[in-house]
Amino acid sequence: MKQKLLLLAGILVLASCSSVKRSQRALNQGDYNEAIAIAVGKLQKDKTKKGNQEHILILETAYKKMTEAEKKRIAFLKKDGNPANNREIYRIYSRLDRIQNSILPLLPLYIGENGREARFRITDYSAELLDSKNAFAETLYQEGQFLMQQNDKLSFRRAHSVLSELQNLSPNYKDTRDLLEESHFMGTDFVLVELHNQTPFVIPRRLETELLDFDTYGLDDFWTEYHAFRNREYKYDFAVNLNFREIFISPERVLEREIPLEAEVLDGYTYKKDRKGEFVLDSLGNKIKIENYVKVRGTLYKTIQTKSLALEGKVDYLDLERNRLMNSYPLETEFVFENVFARFKGDERLLTNEDKVLLRNHFVPFPSNEQMLVDASEDIKGRLYPILKRNKLR
């Protein structure tokens, strides 16, 4: 037990030495924030611990140097007079205030070797924070307005990003909320998707509804909105045309097959006898059985109903603003209706489980051409989905 305690104490000492070295190294490299963070983290656990005296000295030095460097940077940025500097000025004041507030709960910190308290110049940054925040907010507001005045999609999107930052910084600053809604609307690509039937067949309304149900595709994102029906309140930027060019529907076919079946099947048992006509027994004294096989025959009358549909088309992506074709992709699918049933004459011992299933089936009416198109909708959507998903408009 004693050895374990000594080992634990050794580990703690090594950990403490390691943190001091890391903090000192950060201080020497001018990474004052890192040096402060390490020291504060150790002192928050036990500021009176003798092994943490070095952390107090490092914290005192790093805080002083950090404060001097940050205030010098602020003075330079203010002198430069560029409104773009307001972001950095606000962030520096926020950082100064945050670091100072992390140290305040630890005070006073006593340096035993020097017989004094560590010295930290505490400043009230509330006025500077408020002024720099307001200046930063106004800079974001002006930047957002400027970008919106460029009147193009990507500028509206950049404006929305800037105004979102403003909304997080200062909720409801001036008319930011309205500008956010406007920049989002103006930056959104509105895509009209239409089905164009170039075949002699009438496309069922149900099929069109299924194909243009974009909730099932999950295509909409923050900057793209797909519409299946034209809305005059929107100016569409792109169009996706589903062009059905050819539809081939085969005649209704009925194929009948007559399948003769023949096999030897088990038909009971007899018992083995010797020349004297007495039963032959096995080693346990039981009569020896002889399996009796007989040849049986039958005929399976199998009927197959089929009707198929093949669709050929393409998906065209159009840039409506520039009035040009962007891309075109083939869209092909095939759907087959098949029904198989059977009847049987003969010894039923010849039937397999699969045969018995067919015997339970029966003739069904062939689907109409319209129903074939509707039934093919899931397969068409399955082929259309990856085309739509992998082709981004911008």
C-alpha positions in Angstrom: 0.0 0.0 0.0 2.8 2.3 0.9 4.6 1.6 -2.4 1.3 2.5 -4.3 1.1 5.8 -2.4 4.7 6.7 -3.2 4.1 5.8 -6.9 1.0 8.0 -7.0 2.8 10.9 -5.4 5.6 10.5 -7.9 3.2 10.5 -10.8 1.5 13.7 -9.4 4.9 15.4 -9.1 5.9 14.5 -12.6 2.5 15.8 -13.9 3.0 19.0 -12.1 6.5 19.5 -13.4 5.2 18.7 -16.9 2.5 21.4 -16.7 5.0 24.0 -15.5 7.3 23.2 -18.4 4.4 23.5 -20.9 3.3 26.8 -19.4 6.8 28.2 -19.3 7.4 27.1 -22.9 4.2 28.8 -24.0 5.3 32.0 -22.1 8.7 31.9 -23.8 7.2 31.5 -27.2 4.8 34.4 -26.7 1.7 32.3 -26.5 0.4 34.1 -23.4 -3.1 32.8 -23.7 -1.9 29.2 -23.5 0.4 29.9 -20.6 -2.5 31.6 -18.7 -4.9 28.7 -19.5 -2.5 26.1 -18.1 -1.7 28.1 -15.0 -5.3 28.9 -14.2 -6.3 25.3 -14.7 -3.8 24.1 -12.1 -4.5 26.9 -9.6 -8.3 26.3 -9.8 -7.6 22.8 -8.4 -5.5 24.1 -5.4 -4.0 27.6 -5.4 -2.3 27.1 -2.0 -0.4 23.9 -3.0 3.4 24.5 -2.7 4.0 22.9 -6.1 1.8 25.5 -7.8 4.0 28.5 -6.8 5.7 28.5 -10.2 2.3 28.6 -11.9 1.5 31.8 -9.9 4.7 33.5 -11.1 4.1 32.4 -14.7 0.5 33.6 -14.5 1.6 37.0 -13.2 4.1 37.4 -16.0 1.9 36.1 -18.8 -1.1 38.2 -17.8 1.0 41.4 -17.8 2.6 40.6 -21.1 -0.7 39.6 -22.7 -2.4 42.7 -21.5 0.3 45.0 -22.8 0.4 43.2 -26.2 -3.3 43.2 -26.7 -3.7 46.9 -25.7 -0.9 47.8 -28.1 -2.7 45.9 -30.9 -6.0 47.7 -30.1 -4.2 51.1 -30.3 -2.7 50.2 -33.7 -6.1 49.0 -35.1 -7.9 52.1 -34.0 -5.2 54.3 -35.4 -5.5 52.5 -38.8 -9.1 53.6 -38.9 -10.3 50.7 -41.1 -13.9 49.7 -40.2 -12.9 46.1 -41.0 -10.7 46.2 -37.9 -13.8 46.5 -35.6 -14.2 42.7 -35.6 -10.7 42.2 -34.2 -11.0 45.0 -31.7 -14.2 43.6 -30.3 -12.7 40.1 -30.1 -9.6 41.4 -28.3 -11.7 43.2 -25.7 -13.8 40.1 -25.2 -10.7 38.0 -24.8 -9.2 40.4 -22.2 -12.4 40.5 -20.3 -12.8 36.7 -20.4 -9.2 36.0 -19.2 -9.5 38.6 -16.5 -12.7 37.0 -15.2 -11.0 33.6 -15.1 -8.3 35.0 -12.8 -10.5 37.1 -10.5 -12.0 34.1 -8.5 -8.4 33.0 -7.7 -7.3 36.3 -6.1 -5.5 36.9 -3.9 -2.6 34.7 -5.0 0.3 34.6 -2.5 3.9 34.1 -3.6 5.5 32.6 -0.5 9.1 32.8 -1.7 8.9 36.6 -2.3 6.6 37.2 0.7 4.0 39.1 -1.4 0.8 38.9 -3.3 0.9 38.4 -7.1 0.0 41.6 -8.9 -2.7 41.8 -11.5 -4.0 45.0 -13.0 -7.8 44.6 -13.1 -9.7 46.8 -15.6 -13.4 47.4 -16.1 -13.8 46.7 -19.8 -17.6 47.1 -19.9 -17.6 50.5 -21.7 -14.9 49.3 -24.3 -16.8 46.1 -24.8 -20.1 47.9 -25.5 -18.5 50.5 -27.8 -16.5 47.9 -29.8 -19.5 45.6 -30.0 -21.7 48.4 -31.4 -19.0 49.4 -33.9 -18.6 45.8 -35.0 -22.3 45.4 -35.3 -22.5 48.4 -37.5 -19.7 47.2 -39.7 -21.5 43.9 -40.2 -24.7 45.7 -41.0 -23.0 47.9 -43.6 -21.2 44.9 -45.1 -24.4 42.9 -45.3 -26.2 45.8 -47.1 -23.3 46.3 -49.5 -23.3 42.7 -50.5 -27.1 42.7 -51.0 -26.7 45.7 -53.3 -24.6 43.6 -55.7 -27.8 41.8 -56.6 -26.4 38.4 -57.5 -27.1 35.0 -55.8 -23.7 34.4 -54.3 -23.5 37.9 -52.9 -26.9 37.4 -51.3 -25.6 34.2 -49.7 -22.5 36.0 -48.4 -24.7 38.7 -47.1 -26.9 36.2 -45.3 -23.8 34.7 -43.6 -22.7 38.2 -42.5 -26.1 39.1 -41.2 -26.4 35.8 -39.4 -23.2 36.7 -37.5 -24.7 40.1 -36.7 -27.9 38.5 -35.5 -25.9 36.3 -33.1 -23.8 39.2 -32.0 -26.7 41.7 -31.5 -30.2 40.1 -31.9 -32.7 42.3 -33.6 -30.1 45.0 -34.6 -32.0 47.5 -36.7 -33.9 45.6 -39.4 -31.5 42.6 -39.5 -34.3 40.1 -39.2 -36.0 41.4 -42.3 -32.7 41.6 -44.2 -32.0 38.0 -43.3 -35.3 36.8 -44.8 -34.7 38.9 -47.9 -31.1 37.7 -48.4 -32.2 34.1 -48.0 -35.0 34.4 -50.5 -32.9 36.3 -53.0 -30.0 33.9 -52.6 -32.1 30.7 -53.0 -32.1 28.8 -56.3 -35.6 28.0 -57.3 -35.9 25.0 -59.6 -38.9 24.1 -61.6 -39.3 20.4 -62.4 -41.7 19.4 -65.1 -42.6 16.2 -66.9 -42.8 16.4 -70.7 -44.5 13.5 -72.4 -43.4 13.0 -76.1 -45.0 9.6 -76.4 -48.5 8.8 -77.8 -49.5 7.4 -74.4 -51.4 9.4 -71.9 -49.4 9.7 -68.7 -51.6 9.0 -65.7 -52.0 11.8 -63.2 -51.0 9.5 -60.4 -47.7 8.7 -62.1 -46.9 12.4 -62.5 -47.8 13.0 -58.9 -45.5 10.1 -57.7 -42.6 11.3 -59.8 -42.9 14.9 -58.8 -43.3 14.3 -55.1 -40.1 15.9 -54.0 -40.6 15.3 -50.3 -39.6 11.7 -51.0 -36.4 12.7 -52.7 -35.0 15.0 -50.0 -33.5 17.3 -52.5 -34.2 20.7 -50.9 -31.4 22.3 -49.0 -30.9 25.8 -47.4 -30.1 27.4 -50.8 -32.1 25.2 -53.2 -35.9 24.8 -53.5 -37.6 22.4 -56.0 -41.1 23.1 -57.2 -43.2 20.6 -59.1 -45.7 23.2 -60.2 -45.0 26.7 -61.5 -45.8 29.5 -59.1 -45.9 33.0 -60.6 -44.6 34.6 -57.4 -41.2 33.0 -58.0 -38.5 33.7 -60.6 -37.1 30.3 -61.5 -33.3 30.0 -62.0 -33.1 26.4 -63.2 -35.4 23.8 -64.7 -35.2 20.0 -64.6 -37.2 18.5 -67.4 -38.2 14.8 -67.3 -38.7 14.0 -70.9 -40.5 10.7 -71.7 -39.5 10.0 -75.4 -40.6 6.4 -76.0 -42.8 4.0 -74.2 -43.0 0.4 -75.4 -45.8 -1.9 -74.1 -45.8 -5.5 -75.2 -48.9 -7.4 -76.1 -50.5 -9.6 -73.5 -48.9 -13.0 -73.7 -50.1 -16.3 -72.3 -47.6 -19.2 -72.5 -48.9 -22.7 -71.7 -46.5 -25.5 -71.0 -47.4 -29.2 -70.6 -44.8 -30.8 -68.3 -44.9 -34.7 -68.1 -43.7 -36.0 -64.7 -42.5 -39.5 -63.9 -40.7 -40.9 -60.9 -40.5 -43.9 -58.6 -42.0 -43.2 -55.2 -42.2 -45.1 -52.0 -45.4 -47.2 -51.7 -45.2 -48.9 -48.4 -43.1 -51.8 -47.1 -42.9 -55.6 -47.1 -40.9 -57.8 -44.8 -38.0 -59.9 -45.9 -38.5 -63.7 -45.7 -36.2 -66.6 -46.0 -36.7 -69.7 -48.3 -38.9 -71.3 -45.7 -41.2 -68.3 -45.8 -40.2 -67.1 -42.3 -39.5 -63.5 -41.5 -35.8 -62.5 -41.4 -34.8 -60.7 -38.2 -32.1 -58.1 -37.6 -29.6 -58.3 -34.6 -32.2 -56.8 -32.3 -34.8 -59.3 -33.2 -36.9 -56.9 -35.4 -38.3 -57.8 -38.8 -36.3 -56.5 -41.7 -38.3 -54.0 -43.8 -38.1 -53.9 -47.6 -39.2 -50.5 -49.2 -41.6 -50.9 -52.0 -41.2 -48.4 -54.9 -43.7 -47.9 -57.7 -43.5 -45.8 -60.9 -46.1 -43.0 -61.0 -46.9 -40.5 -63.7 -48.6 -37.2 -64.1 -48.8 -34.0 -66.1 -48.3 -30.4 -64.9 -50.0 -27.8 -67.0 -48.1 -24.5 -66.3 -49.4 -21.2 -67.6 -47.3 -17.9 -67.6 -49.0 -14.5 -68.2 -46.6 -11.7 -69.1 -46.8 -8.1 -70.2 -43.8 -5.7 -70.2 -43.2 -2.0 -70.4 -40.0 -0.2 -71.4 -39.5 3.5 -71.1 -36.8 5.6 -72.7 -36.3 9.2 -71.8 -33.8 11.8 -70.5 -33.4 14.3 -67.8 -32.4 17.8 -69.0 -30.9 20.4 -66.7 -31.5 24.0 -67.9 -30.0 27.3 -66.8 -33.0 29.6 -67.3 -31.1 32.8 -66.7 -28.6 32.1 -69.5 -31.2 30.1 -71.5 -28.9 27.1 -72.1 -28.8 23.3 -71.6 -26.4 22.5 -68.7 -26.5 18.7 -68.8 -28.5 15.8 -70.0 -28.8 12.3 -68.6 -30.5 9.1 -70.0 -33.5 7.7 -68.1 -34.4 4.2 -68.9 -36.5 1.6 -67.1 -38.3 -1.7 -67.7 -41.2 -3.2 -65.8 -42.6 -6.7 -66.3 -45.9 -8.1 -65.1 -45.8 -11.8 -64.7 -48.3 -14.3 -63.2 -47.6 -18.0 -63.1 -50.2 -20.7 -62.2 -50.8 -24.4 -62.9 -53.1 -27.3 -62.8 -52.2 -31.0 -62.5 -53.4 -34.4 -63.5 -51.9 -37.6 -62.1 -50.4 -38.9 -58.8 -49.9 -35.8 -56.5 -46.9 -37.5 -54.9 -44.9 -36.2 -57.8 -45.5 -32.5 -56.8 -42.8 -30.4 -55.2 -43.5 -27.6 -52.8 -43.0 -25.1 -55.6 -45.5 -27.0 -57.8 -48.1 -26.9 -55.0 -47.7 -23.1 -54.7 -48.4 -22.7 -58.4 -51.5 -24.9 -58.1 -52.9 -22.4 -55.5 -52.4 -19.5 -58.0 -55.0 -18.7 -60.7 -55.4 -16.6 -63.8 -55.6 -12.8 -63.1 -56.7 -10.0 -65.5 -53.8 -8.3 -67.3 -53.1 -4.8 -66.0 -54.1 -1.9 -68.4 -51.4 0.2 -70.0 -52.2 3.0 -67.6 -51.8 0.6 -64.6 -48.5 -0.6 -66.1 -47.2 2.9 -66.1 -48.3 3.5 -62.5 -46.8 0.2 -61.4 -43.5 1.2 -63.0 -43.4 4.5 -61.0 -41.3 3.2 -58.2 -38.7 1.8 -60.6 -38.6 5.1 -62.5 -38.2 7.0 -59.2 -35.4 4.6 -58.2 -33.5 5.5 -61.4 -34.3 9.2 -61.3 -33.3 9.7 -57.7 -29.5 9.2 -58.1 -29.5 11.6 -61.1 -31.2 14.3 -59.1 -29.1 13.7 -56.0 -25.7 13.8 -57.5 -26.2 16.8 -59.8 -25.9 20.0 -57.8 -26.9 23.2 -59.6 -24.1 25.4 -58.3 
